[in-house]
Amino acid sequence: MVAVTQRTAFGVAGVEATERFDATASVLSVFTVVQLLVYAGLQIPVGMLVDRFGPRLLIAAGAALMCAGQFQLAMADSVAAGIAGRSLVGAGDALTFISVLRLLPAWFPPHRVPVLTQWTGIIGQLGQIASAIPFALALHALGWNTAFLSAAALSVVAFVLSLALIRNQPGGVVRAPKAGLQGGSLAAAWRHPGTRLGMWTHFTIQFPGTVFVLMWGYPYLVSGEQVSPGTASFLMTFFVAVAILCGPWLGSWVGRHPLRRSTMVLLIAAAMAGAWLTVMLWPGQAPVWVLAGLVAVLAIGGPGSMIGFDFARTYNPSSRLGTATGIVNIGGFVASLVSMYLVGLVLDVLFNTGFSDGNLYSLMSFRIALAVQFLVMALGVAGILRNRRKVRAAMATEGLHLPPLREALARDRRRRREEREGAEPNRSNADETGTEPADDSETAPDTGSEPDRASDGGSGPGAK
């Protein structure tokens, strides 16, 4: 939660940062792009480190780095000094999330991990509320220095609590062999198409919401759509509320329908593209209810992108789970930093050519600049489809054939109808929708070996 607060705090300080550092839109985007570049660049090294040293040490180190970064930003009065502070924040943030996810399979039974992964993300998103409301209030009422020093103090609390309370695994559990820092586990994790499917999943549906809440959403709402700062803060908070509400449902859906995870990912991507297209084609400024619909759909992308981590967990043994998680996590943030920078670059080009009529953040300029997201999303969807074909080809070689979704849904409806009529469902027609209870072998505790079967959604008898 504290890490997300530090990550998103700069997003509500865009106007103040423009004035403090006398920065253009593209220069301002560099602050967040560099932060995410550091974050993304450290994902794989951090994954290997957490496999080697455990989560507790890395979480504490991440809190210390974020404290230093926010303190540096509070004192900064130049672009270079500000970017240095955001780089430290990005490094500390990079150490945190992978390490927290690494704790889940050590402490909880496998069938609970998908839902608990969603709850981890949900609790973290409370940090977005902290940056959208109390941090923004402190920034406007008390000034830049006090607001960012207060943010730094939060990381001190996180540092103390992590050392005092976190343990890598329950007492009495036999420790798994520690992975080395060689590249073998990295290569093995990358070679599996399931890991790459998780990475492209995260790439495709995580970045639109990240771009919106971390950088361009608040300026777009206030300067482009001309909503009040209070309404913009409400919409940012609404973003978190929607993510909280839909996260557990998505986690339970993944548990019930393990072989249809990639289908859900593609549906979410289509919904986000449709929501942005609706707002961009709206004549004039969009009403608040339309903007709320956009925010709601973008919010689903956050918990939806967590499906990518479930792919990593399914296809990798515990000895390289951190490494695989790092590969997945790098996807969304690479897409985010590329999109953020391109949006700022297009805004500057439109301004310098006179298209914006002297208003850097005009509505039409924003709509044109934000349209670059469609290109990034198209690249991600292509990656999903390519690696899904490879995963399903591996299923076919092992005798697992995934029927068309239409046929699977028809079987599901037939089974439910039989249950309502009191008849015993025909279990011989059980299909890959996951509507039959999957047994624990699908997500059995890792023994350090490869999963028994490769599939879109799982391995073992639960994949039938």
Secondary structure as UniProt FT lines:
FT   HELIX           2..9
FT   HELIX           10..13
FT   HELIX           14..21
FT   HELIX           25..53
FT   HELIX           55..75
FT   HELIX           79..107
FT   HELIX           110..112
FT   HELIX           113..130
FT   HELIX           131..135
FT   HELIX           136..142
FT   HELIX           144..165
FT   TURN            171..172
FT   HELIX           184..191
FT   HELIX           193..211
FT   HELIX           212..216
FT   HELIX           217..219
FT   HELIX           220..224
FT   HELIX           229..256
FT   HELIX           258..260
FT   HELIX           261..280
FT   HELIX           288..305
FT   HELIX           307..315
FT   HELIX           318..320
FT   HELIX           321..352
FT   TURN            353..358
FT   TURN            360..361
FT   HELIX           363..370
FT   HELIX           372..397
FT   TURN            398..399
FT   HELIX           405..420
FT   TURN            421..422
FT   HELIX           427..429
FT   TURN            432..433
FT   HELIX           440..443
FT   HELIX           461..463
//
